[in-house]
Amino acid sequence: LPATQLQVAMGIPLSRMPQIRRFFGRKSDGVDAIDFQNEEYSPINKHVIAARITAENPDEGFKPTSGRIDRVKFQSSEKVWGYFSVGNNGGIHEYADSQFGHLFASGDNREAARKSLVLALKEIDVRGEIRNPVEYLTKLLETDDWKTNKIDT
């Protein structure tokens, strides 16, 4: 698209976006303004927690590691969805950061989403020459500070 069309498409006010309007209990095709600072939004009935799967060594301050990824085994489920991007010959795209996967866990509340993500992380199998933070993330999600929402990342 020409730059002028991109500016128009990207310049849509938040109050005109259908998803935002529904979140605030408005008709999707409406045009009235929304006072984001003062208006109440619809009750949240789903929580999502995401985990970045990276080629980093958690024992060395998450320093990126290099090497080949031979295999990634992960099965999405009703509550956890994931994607992985590994190039030919098991490499991570040269223009990307060290992330090669992402998991998203949902639940009726934060605790249910956390439990689903922990189970998914325990089931994932990444084989190859790289280090990854899967074990670290699993332990982090099991800490009392995480469970009580006293830390964030």
Secondary structure, 3 states (H helix, E strand, C coil): CCHHHHHHHHCCCHHHCHHHHHHCCCCCCCCCCCCCCCCCCCCCCCEEEEEEEECEEHHHCCEECCCCEEEEECCCCCCEEEEECCCHHHCCCCCCCCEEEEEEEEECCHHHHHHHHHHHHHHCEEEECCCCCHHHHHHHHCCHHHHCCCCCC
